[in-house]
Amino acid sequence: MASHRPVRVRFAPSPTGMLHLGGARTALFNWAFARREGGTFLLRVEDTDTERNSEESLRSILDCLRWLGLDWDEGPEAGGDVGPYFQSERGEFYAQSIARGVEEGWLYRCFATAEDLEQQREHARAAKKNWRFDPTSRGLSQEDSDARAAAGDSFVLRFRVPDHEEIGIDDHIRGRVVFQSEEVEDWVAVRSDGNPTYNFVCALDDAAMSISHVIRGEEHLVNTPKQILVYRALGEPEPSYAHVPLILGQDGKKLSKRTGDTALGDYIAKGYLPQAMFNFLGLLGFSIDDATDVFTPEELIAAFDLKRINKSGAIFDQDRLHWICGEYLRSMSVRDLAQAVLPHLQQAGFLNCAMDSAKTAWLEQLVAAFQPRLTLLSELPAQAAAFFGEVPTPEGKAAKALAAEQAPVLLSAVADALEGANDWPPQDVMAIAKPIAEAQGVGLGKLMQPMRVALTGSLGGPELKDILALLGREQSLARLRSAVPKVS
Ligand code: GLU
């Protein structure tokens, strides 16, 4: 293990789509490890798939990382000494490495056609063996190989996997994992169009960028022996590895769109708080200790240890995420919460951009009233719709409460009593309501329920006193008076 080397880790996204939760967690673990070890966290953009790359995807990945609070020391927009940090700009370096590989013989031309290979694979299958290489190409002399290339025959460059070599890794999470070189085929390092493949450029770049620890998803474990062989061919020190287990859905299968949103951007759009998402991702396969569910980035860094990452898959638990989100929302100051929720209210068309101090004060009052029952920022517009426009038409139990026989009398009596109150909202709404309910011979609930529905269209929501304060005297009285005829 190369633990004496300066710690340099990387996150290497391919900008071909959205940043998924698995990728975000890989980035987070790399970041936390670098920060814990006082090392360097770099971002390398693996944009060699020109057909699927997009500028939009790259921008969204960078935005997502920033949203989570993950900053990188080297990479796009940050610069650094071992760039370029876009693989699409490293062609010259790859060309030199390819020339070196051909010259030193660890890369060789393979002229086999797809049909040749299929036939060979078929034979290997029949003999219950692994297909490893095309014997004709592997054994070709340099002159013959040069002659066929000069004649314009199409070829790929394969990596010459040595025989009888043990390829072992001391994985920080999984312990010792050993591959025999016989299990690894002579894989394609450079395609017939001259483009190098992922395994080749990834290892070249990790070596050139002095990556000390490769922390990535366990789906890449199959690639690791191939990449280690590149290090050995180059004579470069091998990094140490940590293959992070998959994120699984509640059904125990790989997390997929079927079981919930998988793209981080979807969570951002739905109003999950970045601190909560950071915390939640940090708990996917890792724990500070057996008791701590809520922690700050600093606490995660202080406790971060690759050895504490679980070997088994991490279950994505939506309820836990919501619980964590609620915890963060409730711990926020009203001012911060009002700011965080503002874009969601604007998006719903409830508020415009111009917020004067009176509006801001009212918004903070609204946010304070809803804070105890909020889990997501994006829930607020629906929950608080009654405070931004007409009373939503009551449904179900709420409609029933308003349609109760005594409701009209109770509501008009309470409206009269409230109208006579000196202050707004009245100090003690209960003291006003109680005698009215008693006079009608009903329990207090029979008055409170239609009152809530008349004011907001629903039975839930903030304290009655807060509702009256937010609506103001005029609006509250108008709603109490108009509710009954509206539904009858
Ligand atoms: N570009 C690869 C991916 O997105 C990186 C894999 C690695 O970390 O080596 O899966």
Boltz pocket constraint, residues with backbone or C-beta under 6 A from the ligand:
constraints:
  - pocket:
      binder: B
      contacts: [[A, 10], [A, 11], [A, 12], [A, 13], [A, 14], [A, 46], [A, 202], [A, 215], [A, 216], [A, 217], [A, 220]]
      max_distance: 6.0
